[in-house]
């Protein structure tokens, strides 16, 4: 395996590196395989908007040899393996989105009870109440979507479409909830003194990781037979 460009991103705590390699130079058409690679030549730390959520590094391999016994599963089945892993991973990311939305809601609710304007807590104003009421409703709906997807997986039943639904909804909800919670905080929401500023930066990745929102909609549409 020889590449001068980034091949995979991983956290700093990684011990084993699982890579997807497309074989070439053989008689049959190129097919992905999933080997466990040795340590890379370089692991440059990347600057990113959501550094607080997960640190990422780009890995570069030069002349890296992968032993045959490091191959996971049959040769040529790597892409199918990764797709199967993605289905389960989407439930995990959906749970992250749910937790982030719940956290943003709780921070907004707490701040609305404490912050006073015009001689009373801002939570007494209807504009703030409606934001929090909408968040509470959507968080509860998201919780049921995530739990249903997880339950289907635990029962050994088909869950790919439900995982995509949960991941799509919670990812978009996390962004909306963080935005509304920051709005409730006003100017203080931009200050690192308040955790909502970190939540706001971290939320966007949930609409990209484990398949973008557009990919989730494709999965859902195919599950509908379209």
Secondary structure, DSSP 8 states (H G I E B T S, - for coil): ---SS---EE-TT-SSEEEEEE--SSSS---EEEEEE---SEEEE---TTTTT---EEEE-SS----GGGB-SSTT-HHHHHHHHHHHHHHHHHHHHHHHHHHHHHHHHHHHHH-EETTEEGGGSHHHHHHHHHHHHHHHHHHHHHHHHHHHHHTT---HHHHHHHHHHHHHHHHHHHHHHHHHHGGGGGSTTSTHHHHHHHHGGGGTTTS-HHHHHHHHHHHTT-
